[in-house]
Amino acid sequence: MGESSGLGLDIAGKIIHKHQGTIEVNSQPSKATFTVSLPFHYP
């Protein structure tokens, strides 16, 4: 428990990058917070 290959994060990162967004991580022992930002273009 608590271990993974990180494949999901890699896929998410590629999708976010494709949409010109950013992903940031704040990692502390036993806790990680991910912040995803995507551009918003109003037609």
PQR file with spaces between the fields and no chain letter, atoms N, CA, C, O and H, PARSE charges and radii, in Angstrom:
ATOM       1  N    MET     1       0.839   -1.177    0.000 -0.4000 1.5000
ATOM       2  CA   MET     1       0.000    0.000    0.000 -0.0000 2.0000
ATOM       3  C    MET     1       0.885    1.241    0.000  0.5500 1.7000
ATOM       4  O    MET     1       1.926    1.267    0.656 -0.5500 1.4000
ATOM       5  N    GLY     2       0.468    2.268   -0.736 -0.4000 1.5000
ATOM       6  CA   GLY     2       1.244    3.499   -0.783 -0.0000 2.0000
ATOM       7  C    GLY     2       2.331    3.499   -1.839  0.5500 1.7000
ATOM       8  O    GLY     2       3.093    4.460   -1.941 -0.5500 1.4000
ATOM       9  H    GLY     2      -0.378    2.247   -1.269  0.4000 1.0000
ATOM      10  N    GLU     3       2.416    2.439   -2.626 -0.4000 1.5000
ATOM      11  CA   GLU     3       3.419    2.371   -3.681 -0.0000 2.0000
ATOM      12  C    GLU     3       2.721    2.165   -5.020  0.5500 1.7000
ATOM      13  O    GLU     3       1.716    1.459   -5.111 -0.5500 1.4000
ATOM      14  H    GLU     3       1.797    1.658   -2.543  0.4000 1.0000
ATOM      15  N    SER     4       3.265    2.786   -6.046 -0.4000 1.5000
ATOM      16  CA   SER     4       2.714    2.596   -7.386 -0.0000 2.0000
ATOM      17  C    SER     4       3.804    2.828   -8.403  0.5500 1.7000
ATOM      18  O    SER     4       4.920    3.217   -8.058 -0.5500 1.4000
ATOM      19  H    SER     4       4.081    3.359   -5.972  0.4000 1.0000
ATOM      20  N    SER     5       3.478    2.587   -9.665 -0.4000 1.5000
ATOM      21  CA   SER     5       4.459    2.772  -10.730 -0.0000 2.0000
ATOM      22  C    SER     5       4.527    4.226  -11.195  0.5500 1.7000
ATOM      23  O    SER     5       5.486    4.616  -11.861 -0.5500 1.4000
ATOM      24  H    SER     5       2.571    2.271   -9.946  0.4000 1.0000
ATOM      25  N    GLY     6       3.512    5.039  -10.847 -0.4000 1.5000
ATOM      26  CA   GLY     6       3.487    6.427  -11.296 -0.0000 2.0000
ATOM      27  C    GLY     6       2.964    6.602  -12.700  0.5500 1.7000
ATOM      28  O    GLY     6       3.005    7.708  -13.239 -0.5500 1.4000
ATOM      29  H    GLY     6       2.733    4.723  -10.306  0.4000 1.0000
ATOM      30  N    LEU     7       2.472    5.538  -13.304 -0.4000 1.5000
ATOM      31  CA   LEU     7       1.994    5.589  -14.680 -0.0000 2.0000
ATOM      32  C    LEU     7       0.813    6.549  -14.825  0.5500 1.7000
ATOM      33  O    LEU     7       0.737    7.277  -15.815 -0.5500 1.4000
ATOM      34  H    LEU     7       2.438    4.640  -12.866  0.4000 1.0000
ATOM      35  N    GLY     8      -0.101    6.565  -13.868 -0.4000 1.5000
ATOM      36  CA   GLY     8      -1.254    7.465  -13.926 -0.0000 2.0000
ATOM      37  C    GLY     8      -0.835    8.922  -13.935  0.5500 1.7000
ATOM      38  O    GLY     8      -1.413    9.728  -14.665 -0.5500 1.4000
ATOM      39  H    GLY     8      -0.039    5.973  -13.064  0.4000 1.0000
ATOM      40  N    LEU     9       0.159    9.270  -13.136 -0.4000 1.5000
ATOM      41  CA   LEU     9       0.647   10.643  -13.096 -0.0000 2.0000
ATOM      42  C    LEU     9       1.316   11.012  -14.417  0.5500 1.7000
ATOM      43  O    LEU     9       1.187   12.147  -14.877 -0.5500 1.4000
ATOM      44  H    LEU     9       0.628    8.615  -12.543  0.4000 1.0000
ATOM      45  N    ASP    10       2.027   10.074  -15.031 -0.4000 1.5000
ATOM      46  CA   ASP    10       2.650   10.327  -16.330 -0.0000 2.0000
ATOM      47  C    ASP    10       1.590   10.606  -17.397  0.5500 1.7000
ATOM      48  O    ASP    10       1.725   11.539  -18.188 -0.5500 1.4000
ATOM      49  H    ASP    10       2.132    9.152  -14.658  0.4000 1.0000
ATOM      50  N    ILE    11       0.551    9.798  -17.409 -0.4000 1.5000
ATOM      51  CA   ILE    11      -0.528    9.997  -18.380 -0.0000 2.0000
ATOM      52  C    ILE    11      -1.216   11.337  -18.140  0.5500 1.7000
ATOM      53  O    ILE    11      -1.463   12.085  -19.086 -0.5500 1.4000
ATOM      54  H    ILE    11       0.441    9.040  -16.766  0.4000 1.0000
ATOM      55  N    ALA    12      -1.522   11.642  -16.896 -0.4000 1.5000
ATOM      56  CA   ALA    12      -2.157   12.928  -16.564 -0.0000 2.0000
ATOM      57  C    ALA    12      -1.262   14.089  -16.994  0.5500 1.7000
ATOM      58  O    ALA    12      -1.748   15.076  -17.545 -0.5500 1.4000
ATOM      59  H    ALA    12      -1.321   11.034  -16.127  0.4000 1.0000
ATOM      60  N    GLY    13       0.020   13.976  -16.750 -0.4000 1.5000
ATOM      61  CA   GLY    13       0.965   15.029  -17.140 -0.0000 2.0000
ATOM      62  C    GLY    13       0.977   15.269  -18.638  0.5500 1.7000
ATOM      63  O    GLY    13       1.039   16.414  -19.087 -0.5500 1.4000
ATOM      64  H    GLY    13       0.416   13.174  -16.303  0.4000 1.0000
ATOM      65  N    LYS    14       0.918   14.200  -19.409 -0.4000 1.5000
ATOM      66  CA   LYS    14       0.905   14.334  -20.871 -0.0000 2.0000
ATOM      67  C    LYS    14      -0.373   15.024  -21.348  0.5500 1.7000
ATOM      68  O    LYS    14      -0.327   15.867  -22.243 -0.5500 1.4000
ATOM      69  H    LYS    14       0.867   13.270  -19.044  0.4000 1.0000
ATOM      70  N    ILE    15      -1.506   14.669  -20.756 -0.4000 1.5000
ATOM      71  CA   ILE    15      -2.777   15.300  -21.129 -0.0000 2.0000
ATOM      72  C    ILE    15      -2.753   16.779  -20.768  0.5500 1.7000
ATOM      73  O    ILE    15      -3.161   17.620  -21.568 -0.5500 1.4000
ATOM      74  H    ILE    15      -1.543   13.984  -20.029  0.4000 1.0000
ATOM      75  N    ILE    16      -2.283   17.095  -19.586 -0.4000 1.5000
ATOM      76  CA   ILE    16      -2.217   18.493  -19.133 -0.0000 2.0000
ATOM      77  C    ILE    16      -1.279   19.297  -20.034  0.5500 1.7000
ATOM      78  O    ILE    16      -1.601   20.421  -20.419 -0.5500 1.4000
ATOM      79  H    ILE    16      -1.951   16.411  -18.936  0.4000 1.0000
ATOM      80  N    HIS    17      -0.134   18.732  -20.367 -0.4000 1.5000
ATOM      81  CA   HIS    17       0.824   19.415  -21.242 -0.0000 2.0000
ATOM      82  C    HIS    17       0.228   19.641  -22.628  0.5500 1.7000
ATOM      83  O    HIS    17       0.421   20.700  -23.225 -0.5500 1.4000
ATOM      84  H    HIS    17       0.128   17.819  -20.055  0.4000 1.0000
ATOM      85  N    LYS    18      -0.491   18.653  -23.136 -0.4000 1.5000
ATOM      86  CA   LYS    18      -1.115   18.764  -24.463 -0.0000 2.0000
ATOM      87  C    LYS    18      -2.102   19.929  -24.508  0.5500 1.7000
ATOM      88  O    LYS    18      -2.282   20.553  -25.554 -0.5500 1.4000
ATOM      89  H    LYS    18      -0.648   17.792  -22.651  0.4000 1.0000
ATOM      90  N    HIS    19      -2.731   20.217  -23.388 -0.4000 1.5000
ATOM      91  CA   HIS    19      -3.701   21.311  -23.307 -0.0000 2.0000
ATOM      92  C    HIS    19      -3.068   22.602  -22.789  0.5500 1.7000
ATOM      93  O    HIS    19      -3.766   23.525  -22.369 -0.5500 1.4000
ATOM      94  H    HIS    19      -2.585   19.710  -22.538  0.4000 1.0000
ATOM      95  N    GLN    20      -1.739   22.649  -22.826 -0.4000 1.5000
ATOM      96  CA   GLN    20      -0.952   23.825  -22.436 -0.0000 2.0000
ATOM      97  C    GLN    20      -1.185   24.227  -20.987  0.5500 1.7000
ATOM      98  O    GLN    20      -1.195   25.412  -20.655 -0.5500 1.4000
ATOM      99  H    GLN    20      -1.173   21.899  -23.168  0.4000 1.0000
ATOM     100  N    GLY    21      -1.368   23.244  -20.142 -0.4000 1.5000
ATOM     101  CA   GLY    21      -1.562   23.490  -18.718 -0.0000 2.0000
ATOM     102  C    GLY    21      -0.298   23.182  -17.936  0.5500 1.7000
ATOM     103  O    GLY    21       0.744   22.858  -18.505 -0.5500 1.4000
ATOM     104  H    GLY    21      -1.359   22.281  -20.412  0.4000 1.0000
ATOM     105  N    THR    22      -0.410   23.289  -16.636 -0.4000 1.5000
ATOM     106  CA   THR    22       0.709   22.985  -15.753 -0.0000 2.0000
ATOM     107  C    THR    22       0.235   22.084  -14.620  0.5500 1.7000
ATOM     108  O    THR    22      -0.943   22.077  -14.263 -0.5500 1.4000
ATOM     109  H    THR    22      -1.256   23.553  -16.174  0.4000 1.0000
ATOM     110  N    ILE    23       1.164   21.334  -14.069 -0.4000 1.5000
ATOM     111  CA   ILE    23       0.899   20.520  -12.888 -0.0000 2.0000
ATOM     112  C    ILE    23       2.030   20.764  -11.909  0.5500 1.7000
ATOM     113  O    ILE    23       3.205   20.705  -12.269 -0.5500 1.4000
ATOM     114  H    ILE    23       2.121   21.340  -14.359  0.4000 1.0000
ATOM     115  N    GLU    24       1.661   21.041  -10.660 -0.4000 1.5000
ATOM     116  CA   GLU    24       2.646   21.289   -9.608 -0.0000 2.0000
ATOM     117  C    GLU    24       2.397   20.311   -8.475  0.5500 1.7000
ATOM     118  O    GLU    24       1.264   19.887   -8.245 -0.5500 1.4000
ATOM     119  H    GLU    24       0.706   21.089  -10.367  0.4000 1.0000
ATOM     120  N    VAL    25       3.450   19.960   -7.775 -0.4000 1.5000
ATOM     121  CA   VAL    25       3.310   19.044   -6.646 -0.0000 2.0000
ATOM     122  C    VAL    25       3.975   19.647   -5.418  0.5500 1.7000
ATOM     123  O    VAL    25       5.058   20.227   -5.495 -0.5500 1.4000
ATOM     124  H    VAL    25       4.370   20.305   -7.961  0.4000 1.0000
ATOM     125  N    ASN    26       3.308   19.496   -4.296 -0.4000 1.5000
ATOM     126  CA   ASN    26       3.858   19.871   -2.991 -0.0000 2.0000
ATOM     127  C    ASN    26       3.851   18.586   -2.179  0.5500 1.7000
ATOM     128  O    ASN    26       2.793   18.083   -1.801 -0.5500 1.4000
ATOM     129  H    ASN    26       2.429   19.024   -4.234  0.4000 1.0000
ATOM     130  N    SER    27       5.034   18.062   -1.917 -0.4000 1.5000
ATOM     131  CA   SER    27       5.143   16.762   -1.269 -0.0000 2.0000
ATOM     132  C    SER    27       5.750   16.907    0.123  0.5500 1.7000
ATOM     133  O    SER    27       6.789   17.539    0.313 -0.5500 1.4000
ATOM     134  H    SER    27       5.894   18.470   -2.225  0.4000 1.0000
ATOM     135  N    GLN    28       5.070   16.305    1.076 -0.4000 1.5000
ATOM     136  CA   GLN    28       5.551   16.225    2.452 -0.0000 2.0000
ATOM     137  C    GLN    28       5.405   14.776    2.880  0.5500 1.7000
ATOM     138  O    GLN    28       4.661   14.023    2.252 -0.5500 1.4000
ATOM     139  H    GLN    28       4.226   15.791    0.921  0.4000 1.0000
ATOM     140  N    PRO    29       6.093   14.371    3.927 -0.5600 1.5000
ATOM     141  CA   PRO    29       5.953   12.975    4.363  0.2800 2.0000
ATOM     142  C    PRO    29       4.472   12.602    4.579  0.5500 1.7000
ATOM     143  O    PRO    29       3.748   13.287    5.300 -0.5500 1.4000
ATOM     144  N    SER    30       4.055   11.536    3.958 -0.4000 1.5000
ATOM     145  CA   SER    30       2.700   10.994    4.053 -0.0000 2.0000
ATOM     146  C    SER    30       1.628   11.864    3.413  0.5500 1.7000
ATOM     147  O    SER    30       0.439   11.620    3.617 -0.5500 1.4000
ATOM     148  H    SER    30       4.643   10.979    3.371  0.4000 1.0000
ATOM     149  N    LYS    31       2.026   12.885    2.635 -0.4000 1.5000
ATOM     150  CA   LYS    31       1.020   13.748    2.017 -0.0000 2.0000
ATOM     151  C    LYS    31       1.603   14.403    0.763  0.5500 1.7000
ATOM     152  O    LYS    31       2.709   14.943    0.793 -0.5500 1.4000
ATOM     153  H    LYS    31       2.992   13.083    2.469  0.4000 1.0000
ATOM     154  N    ALA    32       0.855   14.350   -0.326 -0.4000 1.5000
ATOM     155  CA   ALA    32       1.246   15.037   -1.553 -0.0000 2.0000
ATOM     156  C    ALA    32       0.021   15.766   -2.090  0.5500 1.7000
ATOM     157  O    ALA    32      -1.075   15.207   -2.140 -0.5500 1.4000
ATOM     158  H    ALA    32      -0.043   13.911   -0.349  0.4000 1.0000
ATOM     159  N    THR    33       0.220   17.019   -2.489 -0.4000 1.5000
ATOM     160  CA   THR    33      -0.852   17.820   -3.069 -0.0000 2.0000
ATOM     161  C    THR    33      -0.467   18.186   -4.487  0.5500 1.7000
ATOM     162  O    THR    33       0.616   18.719   -4.727 -0.5500 1.4000
ATOM     163  H    THR    33       1.110   17.472   -2.449  0.4000 1.0000
ATOM     164  N    PHE    34      -1.363   17.896   -5.435 -0.4000 1.5000
ATOM     165  CA   PHE    34      -1.135   18.218   -6.832 -0.0000 2.0000
ATOM     166  C    PHE    34      -2.062   19.360   -7.226  0.5500 1.7000
ATOM     167  O    PHE    34      -3.256   19.333   -6.926 -0.5500 1.4000
ATOM     168  H    PHE    34      -2.243   17.463   -5.240  0.4000 1.0000
ATOM     169  N    THR    35      -1.508   20.361   -7.898 -0.4000 1.5000
ATOM     170  CA   THR    35      -2.295   21.485   -8.397 -0.0000 2.0000
ATOM     171  C    THR    35      -2.217   21.479   -9.911  0.5500 1.7000
ATOM     172  O    THR    35      -1.133   21.561  -10.489 -0.5500 1.4000
ATOM     173  H    THR    35      -0.538   20.383   -8.141  0.4000 1.0000
ATOM     174  N    VAL    36      -3.374   21.382  -10.549 -0.4000 1.5000
ATOM     175  CA   VAL    36      -3.454   21.357  -12.005 -0.0000 2.0000
ATOM     176  C    VAL    36      -4.079   22.670  -12.463  0.5500 1.7000
ATOM     177  O    VAL    36      -5.130   23.072  -11.964 -0.5500 1.4000
ATOM     178  H    VAL    36      -4.255   21.316  -10.080  0.4000 1.0000
ATOM     179  N    SER    37      -3.430   23.335  -13.411 -0.4000 1.5000
ATOM     180  CA   SER    37      -3.948   24.569  -13.989 -0.0000 2.0000
ATOM     181  C    SER    37      -4.075   24.388  -15.490  0.5500 1.7000
ATOM     182  O    SER    37      -3.136   23.954  -16.157 -0.5500 1.4000
ATOM     183  H    SER    37      -2.576   23.008  -13.817  0.4000 1.0000
ATOM     184  N    LEU    38      -5.250   24.724  -16.015 -0.4000 1.5000
ATOM     185  CA   LEU    38      -5.508   24.629  -17.445 -0.0000 2.0000
ATOM     186  C    LEU    38      -5.972   25.995  -17.931  0.5500 1.7000
ATOM     187  O    LEU    38      -6.734   26.673  -17.242 -0.5500 1.4000
ATOM     188  H    LEU    38      -6.012   25.076  -15.472  0.4000 1.0000
ATOM     189  N    PRO    39      -5.517   26.408  -19.120 -0.5600 1.5000
ATOM     190  CA   PRO    39      -5.949   27.704  -19.646  0.2800 2.0000
ATOM     191  C    PRO    39      -7.431   27.670  -20.000  0.5500 1.7000
ATOM     192  O    PRO    39      -7.965   26.641  -20.414 -0.5500 1.4000
ATOM     193  N    PHE    40      -8.070   28.797  -19.829 -0.4000 1.5000
ATOM     194  CA   PHE    40      -9.475   28.922  -20.173 -0.0000 2.0000
ATOM     195  C    PHE    40      -9.603   29.946  -21.274  0.5500 1.7000
ATOM     196  O    PHE    40      -9.227   31.105  -21.096 -0.5500 1.4000
ATOM     197  H    PHE    40      -7.637   29.633  -19.492  0.4000 1.0000
ATOM     198  N    HIS    41     -10.133   29.529  -22.415 -0.4000 1.5000
ATOM     199  CA   HIS    41     -10.300   30.414  -23.554 -0.0000 2.0000
ATOM     200  C    HIS    41     -11.790   30.562  -23.820  0.5500 1.7000
ATOM     201  O    HIS    41     -12.457   29.601  -24.203 -0.5500 1.4000
ATOM     202  H    HIS    41     -10.438   28.588  -22.560  0.4000 1.0000
ATOM     203  N    TYR    42     -12.308   31.758  -23.617 -0.4000 1.5000
ATOM     204  CA   TYR    42     -13.716   32.026  -23.871 -0.0000 2.0000
ATOM     205  C    TYR    42     -13.888   32.435  -25.321  0.5500 1.7000
ATOM     206  O    TYR    42     -13.198   33.339  -25.793 -0.5500 1.4000
ATOM     207  H    TYR    42     -11.766   32.539  -23.306  0.4000 1.0000
ATOM     208  N    PRO    43     -14.793   31.790  -26.034 -0.5600 1.5000
ATOM     209  CA   PRO    43     -14.928   32.082  -27.482  0.2800 2.0000
ATOM     210  C    PRO    43     -15.294   33.499  -27.802  0.5500 1.7000
ATOM     211  O    PRO    43     -15.432   33.852  -28.973 -0.5500 1.4000
